[in-house]
Amino acid sequence: MLLVLLGVAIPPLRAQSVRAITLDEAIILARTGSVDAAVALNQLKTAYWEYRTFRADLLPEVNLDATLPSYRKSYNAYQQSDGSYTFVRNNYLQLNGELSVSQNIWLTGGKLSLNTSLDFMRQLSSPRSSRYMSIPIALTLSQPVFGTNHVRWNRRIAPVRYAEARARFISETEQVAMTAITHYFNLLMAREQVKIAEQNLANSEKLYEVAIAKRGMGKISENDLLQLELNVLDARSDLTSKSSDMKNCMFRLRSFLGLSDDVEIEPVVPGDIPGGKVIYADILDRALVNNAFSRNIRRRQLEADYEVAKARGNMREITLYAQIGFTGTSDALQGAYNPLKDNQVVQLGLKVPLLDWGKRRGKVKLAQSNRDVVESRLRQERLDFSQDIFVLVERFNNQREQVAIAAKADEIAARRYFTNVETFMIGKLSTLDLNDSQIKTDEARRHYINQLFQYWYYYYQLRSITLTDPGTGRLITVDMDKL
């Protein structure tokens, strides 16, 4: 009865569905469902909206600033003509509104704005009164003189930063593919190890049965029989260990691809490998044109120059402020607009250090020194970048031949082991020679899988660096509007 209740209470385990996945399918799933792909996409979105904000700063901005209403009933301190203070009571209602259109001036770094405003105040205590003040139009210019033109520098840096972010996103999607390749081949290798272990166990059990019969006829020694029995035990232990490793690798790949736990992945050994040899000069040119590295170098150089320009601009601060327009005031709304009077303001601010003990000049020297350090690092990074590409090209060009050699060696080792098993059956091969043949066969298979992994990893590493297909040279693009 208890077992029946337990059977009802415990839900049945879900059966795992086997899903065969090719390498291309795993890469597609990784690019759409992995956490790494989502992080790369969010970083691109952040860069996109930063660039949109920069572009918006270059366009006219329309603002409405209004207080509707402001009511005050309080006491404030008031200084009388004899110097003494008293408190006066305020009781008034105030409304004001201002509409402005402002535009950054790209050429000079100043700001030009066009404003119109209306203020209304009503005195609520005796004697009651109302007043209007209008500024129908006012043109205002705020212009730093001899300072840093931040707008111009941002126009130079922001597009480079956004282009760097776009190139980095494409490169990171290829790196997601590289991570998927690593997990895929780890599972593929683990599954091959399990298949090898299963085959070795089956062969060991079969050979042990034959050896028992031969021992009964006195054709093999007791030592050889015991050795074959040990082989069976070792094969069983190895199969258990390899099965556990395969489950771990499957969990990692399944988690990375965003698949559910009830899916058992069956990786497929890739067949033909694409492309031929690549040329170092061609790959380097593609990388320098398309990769985020070149944009990163350019951006950091511009940012270092910008810091020097800001330090020099801060040595002296001169700001010109000018406003021209009309204003009017009256007890009635119509009278606040007719007649109008001139409203002009011109202000020139000057801040020049007379004695700062070399502080500002020291900041300029510091910025210049930092720029020199950045330039030195950039030169070294360019050399390292070129060297890394040269090594990668050499490895990729050699890897195709390595795969072909490994495939041939795997085929020969498998045929040799099959022949040795048959030879052992008729008693013309020792146990030690048979074990050595089995080990060589296993090693050849593992080596072939590993060489395939190296080829595909190098292949997508070239894609990540050049943002082009190594074989066709086709540019890898992403529809930013859809993203």
C-alpha positions as CSV (number, residue, x, y, z in Angstrom):
1,M,0.0,0.0,0.0
2,L,2.8,2.4,0.8
3,L,4.5,1.8,-2.5
4,V,1.2,2.5,-4.3
5,L,0.9,5.8,-2.4
6,L,4.5,6.7,-3.2
7,G,3.9,5.9,-6.8
8,V,0.9,8.3,-6.9
9,A,2.7,11.1,-4.9
10,I,5.9,11.1,-6.8
11,P,5.5,12.5,-10.4
12,P,7.1,10.4,-13.1
13,L,10.5,11.5,-14.3
14,R,10.6,13.3,-17.6
15,A,12.2,11.3,-20.4
16,Q,15.0,13.1,-22.1
17,S,14.6,13.7,-25.8
18,V,17.7,13.2,-27.9
19,R,18.5,16.1,-30.2
20,A,21.3,15.9,-32.8
21,I,23.0,19.3,-33.2
22,T,25.6,20.2,-35.8
23,L,28.3,22.7,-35.1
24,D,26.6,25.3,-37.2
25,E,23.3,24.9,-35.3
26,A,25.2,25.2,-31.9
27,I,26.8,28.4,-33.1
28,I,23.4,29.9,-34.2
29,L,21.8,28.9,-30.8
30,A,24.7,30.5,-28.9
31,R,24.4,33.7,-30.8
32,T,20.7,34.0,-30.0
33,G,20.2,32.3,-26.6
34,S,23.5,32.5,-24.7
35,V,24.1,35.0,-21.8
36,D,27.3,36.2,-23.4
37,A,25.4,37.2,-26.6
38,A,22.8,39.0,-24.5
39,V,25.6,40.9,-22.6
40,A,27.2,41.9,-25.9
41,L,23.9,43.1,-27.3
42,N,23.2,45.2,-24.1
43,Q,26.6,46.8,-24.4
44,L,25.9,47.7,-28.0
45,K,22.6,49.2,-27.0
46,T,24.3,51.4,-24.4
47,A,26.8,52.6,-26.9
48,Y,24.0,53.3,-29.4
49,W,22.0,55.5,-27.0
50,E,25.2,57.3,-25.9
51,Y,25.7,58.1,-29.6
52,R,22.1,59.2,-30.0
53,T,22.5,61.5,-27.0
54,F,25.6,63.0,-28.6
55,R,23.8,63.5,-31.9
56,A,20.9,65.2,-30.0
57,D,23.3,67.6,-28.4
58,L,24.2,68.9,-31.9
59,L,20.6,69.7,-32.8
60,P,18.4,72.7,-31.6
61,E,16.8,72.1,-28.2
62,V,13.4,73.5,-27.4
63,N,12.5,74.0,-23.7
64,L,9.5,75.3,-21.8
65,D,10.2,76.5,-18.2
66,A,7.1,77.5,-16.3
67,T,5.9,78.1,-12.7
68,L,2.2,77.7,-12.5
69,P,1.7,79.1,-9.9
70,S,3.9,80.3,-7.0
71,Y,2.0,81.5,-3.9
72,R,3.8,83.1,-0.9
73,K,2.4,84.4,2.4
74,S,5.4,85.0,4.7
75,Y,7.6,87.5,6.5
76,N,11.0,88.5,5.1
77,A,13.8,90.7,6.6
78,Y,13.9,94.2,5.1
79,Q,16.7,96.8,5.7
80,Q,15.3,100.3,6.2
81,S,17.0,103.6,5.1
82,D,18.6,104.1,8.6
83,G,20.3,100.7,8.4
84,S,17.9,99.0,10.8
85,Y,16.0,95.8,9.9
86,T,12.4,95.0,10.1
87,F,10.1,92.3,8.9
88,V,7.6,92.9,6.1
89,R,4.7,90.7,5.2
90,N,4.5,89.3,1.7
91,N,1.3,88.0,0.3
92,Y,1.4,87.5,-3.5
93,L,0.7,85.1,-6.4
94,Q,3.3,84.7,-9.2
95,L,3.1,83.0,-12.5
96,N,5.9,82.9,-15.1
97,G,6.8,81.0,-18.3
98,E,9.7,81.0,-20.7
99,L,10.0,79.3,-24.1
100,S,13.6,78.9,-25.4
101,V,15.3,77.5,-28.4
102,S,19.1,76.8,-28.0
103,Q,21.7,75.6,-30.3
104,N,25.4,74.6,-29.7
105,I,27.7,76.3,-32.1
106,W,30.0,73.6,-33.5
107,L,32.6,76.0,-34.9
108,T,33.3,78.0,-31.8
109,G,32.0,75.9,-28.9
110,G,29.6,78.6,-27.8
111,K,25.8,78.5,-27.3
112,L,23.1,80.6,-29.0
113,S,19.6,80.7,-27.6
114,L,16.4,82.5,-28.5
115,N,14.0,83.2,-25.6
116,T,10.5,84.6,-25.0
117,S,9.0,84.9,-21.5
118,L,6.0,86.4,-19.6
119,D,5.8,87.1,-15.9
120,F,2.7,87.9,-13.9
121,M,2.5,89.0,-10.2
122,R,-0.6,89.8,-8.1
123,Q,-0.3,91.5,-4.7
124,L,-3.0,89.9,-2.6
125,S,-2.6,92.2,0.5
126,S,-3.6,95.8,0.5
127,P,-3.2,97.6,-1.7
128,R,-4.1,95.0,-4.2
129,S,-2.4,95.2,-7.6
130,S,-1.3,93.2,-10.6
131,R,1.8,93.6,-12.9
132,Y,2.9,92.0,-16.1
133,M,6.4,91.8,-17.5
134,S,7.2,90.4,-21.0
135,I,10.3,89.7,-23.0
136,P,8.8,89.0,-26.4
137,I,12.2,88.1,-27.9
138,A,15.8,87.9,-26.6
139,L,18.8,86.6,-28.4
140,T,21.6,85.3,-26.1
141,L,25.1,84.3,-26.9
142,S,27.4,82.5,-24.4
143,Q,30.9,82.1,-25.8
144,P,34.1,80.9,-24.1
145,V,37.2,82.6,-25.5
146,F,40.5,80.8,-25.7
147,G,38.9,77.8,-24.0
148,T,38.5,74.3,-25.1
149,N,35.9,73.7,-27.8
150,H,34.2,70.7,-26.2
151,V,31.6,70.4,-29.0
152,R,34.3,70.0,-31.6
153,W,36.2,67.4,-29.7
154,N,33.0,65.4,-29.0
155,R,32.2,65.5,-32.7
156,R,35.6,63.9,-33.4
157,I,35.5,61.3,-30.6
158,A,31.9,60.2,-30.4
159,P,31.6,58.7,-33.9
160,V,34.8,56.8,-33.4
161,R,33.6,55.5,-30.1
162,Y,30.3,54.3,-31.6
163,A,32.1,52.7,-34.6
164,E,34.4,50.9,-32.1
165,A,31.3,49.6,-30.2
166,R,29.7,48.3,-33.4
167,A,32.9,46.5,-34.4
168,R,33.4,45.1,-30.9
169,F,29.8,43.8,-30.9
170,I,30.4,41.8,-34.1
171,S,33.7,40.6,-32.8
172,E,32.1,39.5,-29.5
173,T,29.4,37.6,-31.4
174,E,32.2,35.7,-33.1
175,Q,33.8,35.1,-29.7
176,V,30.5,33.7,-28.5
177,A,30.8,31.3,-31.4
178,M,34.3,30.4,-30.3
179,T,33.0,29.6,-26.8
180,A,30.3,27.5,-28.3
181,I,32.9,25.6,-30.3
182,T,34.9,24.9,-27.2
183,H,31.8,23.5,-25.3
184,Y,30.7,21.6,-28.4
185,F,34.0,19.9,-29.0
186,N,34.4,19.2,-25.3
187,L,31.1,17.3,-25.4
188,L,32.1,15.7,-28.7
189,M,35.4,14.5,-27.3
190,A,33.6,13.3,-24.1
191,R,31.1,11.4,-26.2
192,E,33.8,9.9,-28.4
193,Q,35.6,8.9,-25.1
194,V,32.4,7.1,-24.0
195,K,32.0,5.3,-27.4
196,I,35.7,4.3,-27.2
197,A,35.2,3.1,-23.6
198,E,32.0,1.1,-24.6
199,Q,33.8,-0.5,-27.5
200,N,36.8,-1.3,-25.4
201,L,34.6,-2.9,-22.8
202,A,32.8,-5.0,-25.4
203,N,36.1,-6.0,-26.9
204,S,37.7,-6.8,-23.5
205,E,34.7,-9.0,-22.5
206,K,34.8,-10.8,-25.8
207,L,38.5,-11.4,-25.6
208,Y,38.2,-12.5,-22.0
209,E,35.6,-15.1,-23.0
210,V,37.9,-16.4,-25.8
211,A,40.8,-16.5,-23.4
212,I,38.8,-18.6,-20.9
213,A,38.2,-21.1,-23.6
214,K,41.9,-21.1,-24.7
215,R,43.0,-21.4,-21.1
216,G,40.9,-24.5,-20.8
217,M,42.7,-25.9,-23.8
218,G,46.1,-24.9,-22.5
219,K,46.8,-22.5,-25.3
220,I,47.5,-19.4,-23.2
221,S,49.1,-18.9,-19.8
222,E,47.4,-18.0,-16.5
223,N,49.1,-14.7,-16.6
224,D,47.6,-13.7,-19.9
225,L,44.2,-14.7,-18.7
226,L,44.5,-12.6,-15.6
227,Q,45.7,-9.7,-17.7
228,L,42.6,-9.9,-19.8
229,E,40.4,-10.0,-16.8
230,L,42.1,-6.9,-15.5
231,N,41.4,-5.3,-18.9
232,V,37.7,-5.9,-18.4
233,L,37.7,-4.3,-15.0
234,D,39.7,-1.3,-16.2
235,A,37.3,-0.9,-19.1
236,R,34.3,-0.9,-16.9
237,S,35.8,1.7,-14.6
238,D,36.9,3.8,-17.5
239,L,33.4,3.7,-19.0
240,T,31.9,4.9,-15.7
241,S,34.4,7.8,-15.5
242,K,33.9,8.8,-19.1
243,S,30.1,8.8,-18.8
244,S,30.3,11.2,-15.8
245,D,32.6,13.5,-17.8
246,M,30.2,13.4,-20.7
247,K,27.2,14.4,-18.5
248,N,29.2,17.3,-17.1
249,C,30.2,18.5,-20.6
250,M,26.6,18.2,-21.8
251,F,25.3,20.2,-18.9
252,R,27.8,23.0,-19.7
253,L,26.9,23.1,-23.4
254,R,23.2,22.9,-22.7
255,S,23.4,25.7,-20.2
256,F,25.4,27.9,-22.6
257,L,23.0,27.4,-25.5
258,G,19.9,28.0,-23.3
259,L,18.4,24.5,-23.8
260,S,16.1,22.8,-21.3
261,D,17.4,20.0,-19.0
262,D,15.2,17.4,-20.7
263,V,17.2,17.6,-24.0
264,E,20.1,15.2,-24.5
265,I,22.4,16.7,-27.1
266,E,23.9,14.5,-29.7
267,P,26.9,16.4,-31.3
268,V,27.7,15.5,-34.9
269,V,31.4,15.3,-35.9
270,P,31.9,18.1,-38.5
271,G,32.6,16.8,-42.0
272,D,34.3,18.9,-44.7
273,I,36.2,22.0,-43.5
274,P,35.8,25.2,-45.4
275,G,38.3,27.5,-47.1
276,G,41.9,27.2,-48.0
277,K,45.0,29.1,-47.0
278,V,44.9,32.8,-46.2
279,I,47.5,35.5,-46.8
280,Y,48.9,37.4,-43.8
281,A,49.0,40.8,-45.5
282,D,45.3,40.4,-46.6
283,I,44.2,39.4,-43.1
284,L,46.1,42.2,-41.5
285,D,44.6,44.8,-43.9
286,R,41.1,43.5,-43.1
287,A,41.7,43.6,-39.4
288,L,43.1,47.1,-39.5
289,V,40.0,48.3,-41.5
290,N,37.2,46.4,-39.7
291,N,38.4,45.4,-36.2
292,A,37.5,47.4,-33.2
293,F,41.2,47.6,-32.4
294,S,41.9,50.3,-35.0
295,R,38.9,52.4,-33.7
296,N,40.2,51.8,-30.1
297,I,43.6,53.1,-31.1
298,R,42.1,56.2,-32.7
299,R,39.7,56.9,-29.8
300,R,42.4,56.7,-27.2
301,Q,44.7,58.9,-29.2
302,L,41.9,61.5,-29.6
303,E,41.1,61.3,-25.9
304,A,44.7,61.9,-24.9
305,D,44.8,64.9,-27.2
306,Y,41.5,66.1,-25.7
307,E,43.0,66.0,-22.2
308,V,45.9,68.2,-23.3
309,A,43.5,70.7,-24.9
310,K,41.4,70.9,-21.8
311,A,44.5,71.4,-19.6
312,R,45.6,74.3,-21.9
313,G,42.2,75.8,-22.0
314,N,42.0,75.8,-18.2
315,M,45.1,78.0,-18.0
316,R,42.9,81.0,-18.7
317,E,39.1,81.4,-18.6
318,I,37.5,84.2,-20.6
319,T,33.7,84.0,-21.2
320,L,31.7,86.4,-23.3
321,Y,28.0,86.8,-22.5
322,A,25.7,89.0,-24.6
323,Q,22.0,89.4,-24.8
324,I,19.9,91.6,-27.0
325,G,16.1,91.9,-27.2
326,F,13.0,93.8,-26.0
327,T,11.0,94.0,-22.8
328,G,7.9,95.6,-21.5
329,T,5.9,95.9,-18.2
330,S,2.4,97.1,-17.4
331,D,-0.6,96.6,-15.2
332,A,-2.4,95.0,-18.1
333,L,-1.4,92.2,-20.4
334,Q,-1.6,94.2,-23.6
335,G,0.5,97.0,-22.1
336,A,3.3,94.6,-21.4
337,Y,3.8,94.2,-25.1
338,N,3.2,97.8,-26.2
339,P,5.3,99.9,-26.0
340,L,8.5,97.8,-25.8
341,K,11.9,98.9,-24.6
342,D,15.4,97.7,-25.4
343,N,16.8,95.0,-23.2
344,Q,20.6,94.6,-23.7
345,V,23.2,92.9,-21.6
346,V,26.9,92.5,-22.4
347,Q,29.2,90.8,-20.0
348,L,32.8,89.7,-20.3
349,G,34.2,87.5,-17.6
350,L,37.9,87.0,-17.2
351,K,39.8,84.6,-14.9
352,V,43.6,84.6,-15.4
353,P,45.9,83.2,-12.6
354,L,48.5,85.8,-11.6
355,L,50.2,83.4,-9.2
356,D,49.4,79.7,-9.0
357,W,52.9,78.4,-8.5
358,G,52.9,76.6,-11.8
359,K,49.8,74.5,-11.0
360,R,48.0,75.0,-14.3
361,R,51.2,74.7,-16.3
362,G,52.0,71.5,-14.4
363,K,48.6,70.1,-15.3
364,V,49.4,70.8,-19.0
365,K,52.7,69.0,-18.7
366,L,51.0,66.1,-16.9
367,A,48.5,65.8,-19.7
368,Q,51.2,65.9,-22.3
369,S,53.2,63.2,-20.4
370,N,50.1,61.0,-20.2
371,R,49.6,61.4,-23.9
372,D,53.2,60.3,-24.5
373,V,52.6,57.2,-22.4
374,V,49.4,56.5,-24.3
375,E,51.3,56.9,-27.7
376,S,54.0,54.5,-26.5
377,R,51.5,51.9,-25.4
378,L,49.6,52.2,-28.7
379,R,52.8,51.7,-30.7
380,Q,53.5,48.5,-28.7
381,E,49.9,47.3,-29.1
382,R,50.0,47.8,-32.8
383,L,53.2,45.6,-33.0
384,D,51.6,43.0,-30.8
385,F,48.4,43.0,-32.8
386,S,50.3,42.4,-36.0
387,Q,52.4,39.7,-34.4
388,D,49.3,37.9,-33.1
389,I,47.7,37.9,-36.5
390,F,50.9,36.6,-38.1
391,V,51.0,33.7,-35.6
392,L,47.3,33.0,-36.1
393,V,47.6,32.9,-39.9
394,E,50.5,30.5,-39.7
395,R,48.6,28.2,-37.4
396,F,45.4,28.3,-39.5
397,N,47.2,27.5,-42.7
398,N,49.0,24.6,-41.1
399,Q,45.9,23.3,-39.3
400,R,44.1,22.1,-42.5
401,E,47.0,19.7,-43.2
402,Q,47.0,18.6,-39.6
403,V,43.3,17.7,-39.8
404,A,44.0,15.6,-42.9
405,I,46.9,13.8,-41.3
406,A,44.9,13.1,-38.1
407,A,42.0,11.8,-40.2
408,K,44.2,9.4,-42.1
409,A,46.0,8.3,-38.9
410,D,42.6,7.6,-37.2
411,E,41.5,5.5,-40.2
412,I,44.8,3.5,-40.2
413,A,44.8,3.0,-36.4
414,A,41.2,1.7,-36.5
415,R,42.1,-0.8,-39.3
416,R,45.2,-1.9,-37.5
417,Y,43.3,-2.6,-34.3
418,F,40.7,-4.6,-36.1
419,T,43.4,-6.7,-37.8
420,N,45.2,-7.2,-34.4
421,V,42.0,-8.4,-32.8
422,E,41.5,-11.1,-35.5
423,T,45.2,-12.0,-35.2
424,F,44.8,-12.4,-31.4
425,M,41.8,-14.7,-31.9
426,I,43.9,-17.2,-33.8
427,G,46.7,-17.0,-31.1
428,K,49.3,-15.2,-33.2
429,L,49.4,-11.9,-31.1
430,S,50.3,-11.3,-27.5
431,T,48.1,-9.5,-25.0
432,L,50.6,-6.7,-24.6
433,D,50.7,-6.0,-28.4
434,L,46.9,-6.0,-28.4
435,N,46.7,-3.5,-25.6
436,D,49.2,-1.3,-27.3
437,S,47.1,-1.4,-30.5
438,Q,44.0,-0.4,-28.5
439,I,45.8,2.5,-26.9
440,K,47.1,3.8,-30.2
441,T,43.6,3.6,-31.7
442,D,42.1,5.6,-28.8
443,E,44.9,8.2,-29.1
444,A,44.4,8.6,-32.8
445,R,40.7,9.2,-32.4
446,R,41.2,11.8,-29.7
447,H,43.9,13.5,-31.7
448,Y,41.6,13.7,-34.8
449,I,38.8,15.3,-32.7
450,N,41.3,17.8,-31.1
451,Q,42.7,18.8,-34.5
452,L,39.1,19.5,-35.8
453,F,38.5,21.6,-32.7
454,Q,41.7,23.6,-33.3
455,Y,40.8,24.3,-37.0
456,W,37.3,25.5,-36.2
457,Y,38.6,27.7,-33.3
458,Y,41.2,29.3,-35.5
459,Y,38.6,29.8,-38.3
460,Y,36.2,31.8,-36.0
461,Q,39.1,33.5,-34.4
462,L,40.0,34.9,-37.8
463,R,36.4,35.9,-38.3
464,S,36.4,37.7,-34.9
465,I,39.6,39.6,-35.8
466,T,38.8,40.6,-39.4
467,L,35.0,40.7,-39.2
468,T,35.1,38.9,-42.6
469,D,34.8,35.3,-43.7
470,P,38.3,33.9,-44.1
471,G,37.5,32.0,-47.2
472,T,35.2,34.3,-49.2
473,G,36.3,37.6,-47.7
474,R,32.7,38.6,-47.3
475,L,32.1,41.3,-44.7
476,I,30.2,40.2,-41.6
477,T,27.4,42.7,-41.0
478,V,24.6,43.2,-38.5
479,D,21.4,45.1,-39.1
480,M,21.6,47.7,-36.3
481,D,18.1,48.9,-36.9
482,K,16.6,45.5,-36.1
483,L,18.8,45.2,-33.0
